[in-house]
Amino acid sequence: MSCLTLNNFWVSITGVGGKYLFGENFWGPNIAMVSNSCPPKKLGNYVSAQNFFNILAGCLTTLIFGAAVNTFNLANSPALIGRLVAVFCSIGYGGSCLAWWKAGKHYKKMQEAEGNFIEG
């Protein structure tokens, strides 16, 4: 929404706020699942690996995005760059939602097998 709206600042800034409010709060649940699922002595390794792959994905996405802008000659077209950002964000957040859903199912199954009750 924030990248596709070019004529209304408030709609665009509301979209940016929504992105941070709903899309950037993944850190706490991820760390909780990792810390409850791994041996205590390996927690630092697991958190470091998660950080590594998050940063790597961000860097690769930036490279791919830049290549797409250059390949399709979009540098002078803010509207098309906004659409491309919307596509990239949709792919990233959609993939993340699927991964979190699948991880949540496995985490719940693991917790139930250990005798911990998880509601919801």
MODELLER restraints for C-alpha pairs under 7 A, 6 or more apart:
rsr = mdl.restraints
at = mdl.atoms
rsr.add(forms.Gaussian(group=physical.xy_distance, feature=features.Distance(at['CA:1:A'], at['CA:12:A']), mean=6.40, stdev=0.5))
rsr.add(forms.Gaussian(group=physical.xy_distance, feature=features.Distance(at['CA:1:A'], at['CA:15:A']), mean=5.31, stdev=0.5))
rsr.add(forms.Gaussian(group=physical.xy_distance, feature=features.Distance(at['CA:2:A'], at['CA:11:A']), mean=6.92, stdev=0.5))
rsr.add(forms.Gaussian(group=physical.xy_distance, feature=features.Distance(at['CA:2:A'], at['CA:12:A']), mean=3.95, stdev=0.5))
rsr.add(forms.Gaussian(group=physical.xy_distance, feature=features.Distance(at['CA:2:A'], at['CA:13:A']), mean=6.32, stdev=0.5))
rsr.add(forms.Gaussian(group=physical.xy_distance, feature=features.Distance(at['CA:2:A'], at['CA:15:A']), mean=4.47, stdev=0.5))
rsr.add(forms.Gaussian(group=physical.xy_distance, feature=features.Distance(at['CA:2:A'], at['CA:16:A']), mean=5.60, stdev=0.5))
rsr.add(forms.Gaussian(group=physical.xy_distance, feature=features.Distance(at['CA:3:A'], at['CA:12:A']), mean=6.92, stdev=0.5))
rsr.add(forms.Gaussian(group=physical.xy_distance, feature=features.Distance(at['CA:3:A'], at['CA:82:A']), mean=4.50, stdev=0.5))
rsr.add(forms.Gaussian(group=physical.xy_distance, feature=features.Distance(at['CA:3:A'], at['CA:83:A']), mean=6.57, stdev=0.5))
rsr.add(forms.Gaussian(group=physical.xy_distance, feature=features.Distance(at['CA:3:A'], at['CA:85:A']), mean=6.69, stdev=0.5))
rsr.add(forms.Gaussian(group=physical.xy_distance, feature=features.Distance(at['CA:3:A'], at['CA:86:A']), mean=6.13, stdev=0.5))
rsr.add(forms.Gaussian(group=physical.xy_distance, feature=features.Distance(at['CA:4:A'], at['CA:82:A']), mean=5.61, stdev=0.5))
rsr.add(forms.Gaussian(group=physical.xy_distance, feature=features.Distance(at['CA:4:A'], at['CA:83:A']), mean=6.00, stdev=0.5))
rsr.add(forms.Gaussian(group=physical.xy_distance, feature=features.Distance(at['CA:5:A'], at['CA:12:A']), mean=5.78, stdev=0.5))
rsr.add(forms.Gaussian(group=physical.xy_distance, feature=features.Distance(at['CA:35:A'], at['CA:43:A']), mean=6.12, stdev=0.5))
rsr.add(forms.Gaussian(group=physical.xy_distance, feature=features.Distance(at['CA:69:A'], at['CA:75:A']), mean=6.17, stdev=0.5))
rsr.add(forms.Gaussian(group=physical.xy_distance, feature=features.Distance(at['CA:74:A'], at['CA:80:A']), mean=6.57, stdev=0.5))
rsr.add(forms.Gaussian(group=physical.xy_distance, feature=features.Distance(at['CA:74:A'], at['CA:81:A']), mean=6.40, stdev=0.5))
rsr.add(forms.Gaussian(group=physical.xy_distance, feature=features.Distance(at['CA:108:A'], at['CA:118:A']), mean=6.60, stdev=0.5))
rsr.add(forms.Gaussian(group=physical.xy_distance, feature=features.Distance(at['CA:111:A'], at['CA:117:A']), mean=6.95, stdev=0.5))
